[in-house]
Amino acid sequence: MFLEQLKLFRLPSPPPEAKTRHLLIGGRIVDYRLKSGAKRLSMTIDERGLRIGAPHRIALTEIEAFVQGHGEWVLRKLGELAHATQPRHLTIKDGARLPLLDGDAEIRVLPGANRVRWIANVLVLEARPEADLAQLATRALQKRALTHFAGRLAHYTGQLDLAVPRLALSSAHTRWGSCSKDSGIRVNWRLIHLPTHLGDYVVAHEVAHLLEMNHSARFWSVVGSLYPDWKAARSELKQRATSLPIL
C-alpha cells in the first residue's frame, strides 16, 4: 500500500504569462495570449482561450493577419469550448485519475528521483519536491502510448503482409496521425486517453496509406478491409477532439 505523500510535494511556480492582447474578429473582441520565441507561427485554443506562438522577428500585423485568416475557425472553436460542460485541465496530484484507453489510471505520488513507473493502471510518480508532476505524467503516458500503438501497428500491418514501419509519437493539435514512406508512421500520443477502438482506427488509417498515399476510393477500401466501422470511428473522433484532457 502506498503512503500518502502529497504534502511533501508542490507544483512548480508557473512560467510568466504570455502577454494578453485583443483582436476584433467578425464583430467580436477576442482576447489572445502571445508568446514570442516559437519556431513558427501557430495557434492553440483550449480552456485557457486563444494562444499564439510566434518567432521573435515576426511583426504584430502579420501575426494578427494570420489570426484573421483563420477567424471563422477561431470563433467556432471558442464557441464550442464555451458550451463544454466538463473541465479539461487535470491537476496531477496524488489520488487524481485520468482517462486511459478503455478505463482510468490512478496517480500516486511518492518521493523519489523524478522517475515514473506503471503498476497495471496505476501511474507512480517518484518525484522530487520541486518536480513538474504534469511533465512526469506526460512522459509516462507517452511511453505507454508508444508501447500500445506499436502493438496495434504490428497487428494492422500484419493483416496486409507489410513490414512494420518506424513508429513515432506526435503532439499535433489538428492531426491524429500521419504516414510517410521515408519516416514511417506518427500517431498522436493523446489517443492514449481515448477508447482503444478509436486509436485502432487511426492506426489502420495510417497503415492504409502505406499502400495508397491519398484519400481515393481505393484508399478507403483498404481502410474498410482493416477497420470496417471506420465511418463511425471517424465521426466519434471529431466529437471527442475537444474533450481530451490537458495536463
Backbone torsions as a table, in degrees:
resi	resn	phi	psi	omega
1	MET	NA	136.7	-177.8
2	PHE	-80.3	145.3	176.0
3	LEU	-83.5	148.2	178.4
4	GLU	-75.9	117.8	-175.3
5	GLN	-126.0	9.8	-173.2
6	LEU	-57.6	-36.2	-175.5
7	LYS	-66.5	-16.4	-179.9
8	LEU	-80.9	-9.1	-172.5
9	PHE	-119.3	152.3	174.6
10	ARG	-141.8	148.8	176.6
11	LEU	-73.0	146.2	179.4
12	PRO	-66.3	156.0	177.4
13	SER	-60.7	135.1	-178.0
14	PRO	-65.5	150.7	177.6
15	PRO	-66.7	159.8	178.7
16	PRO	-55.9	137.7	-179.3
17	GLU	-66.9	141.9	173.4
18	ALA	-66.8	153.5	-176.0
19	LYS	-68.4	131.9	179.9
20	THR	-89.2	132.0	177.8
21	ARG	-129.5	177.2	-177.7
22	HIS	-132.8	146.8	-178.8
23	LEU	-146.2	138.3	178.0
24	LEU	-88.7	117.6	179.6
25	ILE	-126.2	114.7	178.1
26	GLY	57.0	37.3	179.6
27	GLY	81.9	4.8	-179.4
28	ARG	-118.5	134.6	175.7
29	ILE	-79.7	121.3	-178.5
30	VAL	-116.2	125.3	174.0
31	ASP	-81.3	144.4	173.3
32	TYR	-146.7	155.9	178.6
33	ARG	-110.6	128.5	-176.2
34	LEU	-108.4	124.4	177.3
35	LYS	-118.2	120.2	-179.7
36	SER	-87.4	159.9	176.9
37	GLY	101.4	2.7	178.1
38	ALA	-73.8	159.7	179.5
39	LYS	-73.2	-29.4	-178.7
40	ARG	-148.4	166.5	179.3
41	LEU	-77.4	126.3	-176.8
42	SER	-151.6	159.4	177.8
43	MET	-126.9	145.1	174.1
44	THR	-136.0	136.1	176.5
45	ILE	-126.4	122.9	173.6
46	ASP	-147.0	-159.6	-176.4
47	GLU	-63.1	-17.2	177.5
48	ARG	-84.2	-3.4	179.5
49	GLY	100.4	-157.1	-178.9
50	LEU	-88.3	125.0	177.4
51	ARG	-125.5	138.4	-176.4
52	ILE	-124.7	132.4	172.2
53	GLY	-107.6	136.2	-176.7
54	ALA	-145.1	146.7	173.7
55	PRO	-61.6	157.6	-175.7
56	HIS	-58.9	-40.8	-169.1
57	ARG	-89.2	0.9	-177.9
58	ILE	-79.7	138.3	-176.0
59	ALA	-75.3	149.4	179.4
60	LEU	-60.6	-36.7	179.5
61	THR	-61.8	-38.5	178.8
62	GLU	-69.4	-37.8	178.2
63	ILE	-62.0	-47.9	-177.2
64	GLU	-71.2	-30.3	174.5
65	ALA	-65.1	-37.8	177.2
66	PHE	-61.4	-44.3	179.4
67	VAL	-65.8	-44.9	179.2
68	GLN	-59.6	-35.7	179.3
69	GLY	-65.2	-19.7	177.1
70	HIS	-115.2	25.9	-173.4
71	GLY	-58.9	-42.3	-179.0
72	GLU	-61.9	-43.0	178.3
73	TRP	-64.5	-42.4	-179.7
74	VAL	-59.0	-48.5	-178.2
75	LEU	-66.0	-38.0	-179.9
76	ARG	-65.8	-44.8	-178.9
77	LYS	-67.0	-39.0	177.6
78	LEU	-64.4	-37.3	177.8
79	GLY	-65.4	-40.8	178.2
80	GLU	-62.3	-41.8	-179.0
81	LEU	-69.2	-32.5	179.8
82	ALA	-63.9	-27.1	-179.0
83	HIS	-98.5	1.5	178.8
84	ALA	-67.1	139.8	-176.7
85	THR	-100.7	-19.9	-177.2
86	GLN	-113.8	134.6	177.5
87	PRO	-66.5	142.3	-179.1
88	ARG	-99.5	-24.7	-178.1
89	HIS	-76.6	122.9	-180.0
90	LEU	-108.2	129.2	174.9
91	THR	-87.1	120.7	-179.6
92	ILE	-81.0	114.4	-179.4
93	LYS	-154.4	168.5	-179.3
94	ASP	-60.4	128.3	179.2
95	GLY	92.1	-10.7	179.7
96	ALA	-68.3	156.2	178.2
97	ARG	-125.9	146.7	176.6
98	LEU	-141.6	151.3	-178.0
99	PRO	-66.0	137.8	-179.8
100	LEU	-143.5	107.2	-179.3
101	LEU	51.1	-120.5	-174.8
102	ASP	-91.5	11.8	-179.6
103	GLY	-149.1	-144.7	179.4
104	ASP	-129.9	157.1	172.3
105	ALA	-116.3	140.2	176.7
106	GLU	-99.7	139.0	179.0
107	ILE	-95.9	130.0	171.4
108	ARG	-122.4	131.6	-178.1
109	VAL	-112.4	123.4	179.7
110	LEU	-129.7	157.2	176.1
111	PRO	-69.0	142.2	-179.6
112	GLY	179.2	-159.7	-173.5
113	ALA	-110.4	41.3	178.8
114	ASN	60.4	50.4	175.2
115	ARG	-115.8	156.9	-179.5
116	VAL	-128.5	150.1	175.9
117	ARG	-156.4	155.2	178.1
118	TRP	-107.8	136.9	167.9
119	ILE	-122.9	97.0	-170.4
120	ALA	56.4	-120.5	179.6
121	ASN	-103.1	27.4	172.9
122	VAL	-106.9	124.0	178.8
123	LEU	-97.9	114.4	-178.4
124	VAL	-98.9	122.2	176.8
125	LEU	-107.0	109.5	176.6
126	GLU	-94.7	97.1	-164.8
127	ALA	-119.8	148.4	171.1
128	ARG	-73.9	159.4	-177.4
129	PRO	-56.4	-33.6	-176.7
130	GLU	-94.3	9.9	-173.0
131	ALA	-66.8	150.3	171.4
132	ASP	-86.1	99.5	-175.1
133	LEU	-65.0	-35.3	178.7
134	ALA	-63.6	-39.4	179.2
135	GLN	-66.8	-40.5	177.4
136	LEU	-63.8	-43.4	179.9
137	ALA	-63.9	-40.8	179.0
138	THR	-61.4	-42.7	179.2
139	ARG	-60.1	-42.2	-179.7
140	ALA	-68.3	-40.0	179.9
141	LEU	-66.6	-37.8	178.7
142	GLN	-66.7	-38.8	177.0
143	LYS	-63.8	-42.2	177.6
144	ARG	-63.7	-41.2	-179.7
145	ALA	-63.4	-42.4	-178.4
146	LEU	-62.4	-42.8	178.6
147	THR	-65.1	-45.3	-178.2
148	HIS	-63.0	-49.7	-174.6
149	PHE	-74.5	-22.6	173.0
150	ALA	-63.0	-40.2	177.4
151	GLY	-65.7	-41.4	179.9
152	ARG	-69.7	-34.3	177.4
153	LEU	-64.9	-43.0	177.9
154	ALA	-61.9	-37.5	180.0
155	HIS	-62.8	-49.7	-174.1
156	TYR	-76.6	-35.1	175.2
157	THR	-67.2	-32.7	177.4
158	GLY	-62.8	-33.2	178.7
159	GLN	-66.0	-24.0	-179.9
160	LEU	-106.7	7.1	-178.0
161	ASP	56.1	42.1	179.2
162	LEU	-107.0	151.2	172.7
163	ALA	-66.9	144.8	-180.0
164	VAL	-75.1	119.2	-179.2
165	PRO	-78.5	171.8	176.4
166	ARG	-63.7	137.9	178.4
167	LEU	-114.1	134.6	174.6
168	ALA	-136.5	161.3	178.0
169	LEU	-100.1	152.3	175.4
170	SER	-125.5	160.7	175.0
171	SER	-119.1	26.6	-176.6
172	ALA	-60.1	146.2	179.3
173	HIS	-92.5	-13.0	-173.9
174	THR	-124.7	-3.2	-177.8
175	ARG	-133.6	139.6	177.8
176	TRP	-84.9	-26.2	-178.5
177	GLY	-167.4	170.8	177.2
178	SER	-154.1	160.7	-177.9
179	CYS	-140.4	134.5	175.6
180	SER	-138.0	134.5	178.9
181	LYS	-67.3	-20.1	179.2
182	ASP	-87.5	-47.2	-173.5
183	SER	-103.8	-7.5	177.3
184	GLY	96.0	-153.8	-174.5
185	ILE	-110.2	138.1	175.5
186	ARG	-117.9	136.3	179.7
187	VAL	-126.3	136.9	179.6
188	ASN	-66.9	121.5	-175.1
189	TRP	-64.2	-23.1	-178.2
190	ARG	-68.3	-11.7	173.9
191	LEU	-62.0	-16.4	178.0
192	ILE	-63.4	-18.8	178.9
193	HIS	-84.8	-9.1	-174.4
194	LEU	-106.8	162.3	178.9
195	PRO	-55.6	150.4	-174.4
196	THR	-55.0	-38.5	-174.5
197	HIS	-65.6	-26.0	179.3
198	LEU	-75.4	-40.1	174.7
199	GLY	-64.2	-35.7	177.9
200	ASP	-61.7	-41.3	178.9
201	TYR	-61.3	-44.5	-178.9
202	VAL	-61.9	-44.4	179.8
203	VAL	-63.9	-44.7	178.9
204	ALA	-61.3	-39.1	178.2
205	HIS	-59.6	-47.3	-178.2
206	GLU	-71.5	-34.2	176.7
207	VAL	-63.6	-38.0	178.0
208	ALA	-60.9	-30.3	178.7
209	HIS	-68.1	-19.0	176.8
210	LEU	-64.7	-24.5	176.7
211	LEU	-99.9	-35.1	-177.4
212	GLU	-132.2	104.2	-179.9
213	MET	-84.3	58.4	-177.8
214	ASN	-164.7	-174.0	174.5
215	HIS	-123.1	45.8	179.8
216	SER	-78.6	175.5	176.7
217	ALA	-60.7	-35.7	178.4
218	ARG	-65.2	-38.4	177.7
219	PHE	-60.4	-50.3	-177.6
220	TRP	-65.8	-26.6	174.9
221	SER	-65.7	-40.8	176.9
222	VAL	-65.0	-44.4	178.0
223	VAL	-57.0	-45.0	-179.2
224	GLY	-62.7	-32.1	178.4
225	SER	-70.8	-28.3	179.8
226	LEU	-88.7	-37.7	-173.0
227	TYR	-143.0	85.7	-173.2
228	PRO	-56.5	-33.8	-175.9
229	ASP	-93.5	37.8	-173.3
230	TRP	-65.9	-32.5	-178.6
231	LYS	-63.8	-44.0	179.5
232	ALA	-66.0	-39.6	179.7
233	ALA	-65.9	-41.7	179.1
234	ARG	-61.8	-41.7	178.5
235	SER	-65.5	-41.5	-180.0
236	GLU	-65.3	-38.1	178.2
237	LEU	-61.3	-41.6	178.7
238	LYS	-61.3	-38.5	-179.4
239	GLN	-70.1	-33.0	-176.2
240	ARG	-87.8	-7.7	-173.8
241	ALA	-57.8	-34.7	-177.7
242	THR	-91.8	7.0	-178.7
243	SER	-112.3	1.2	179.0
244	LEU	-63.2	138.2	179.8
245	PRO	-68.7	150.9	176.7
246	ILE	-117.0	122.2	-178.1
247	LEU	-88.0	NA	NA
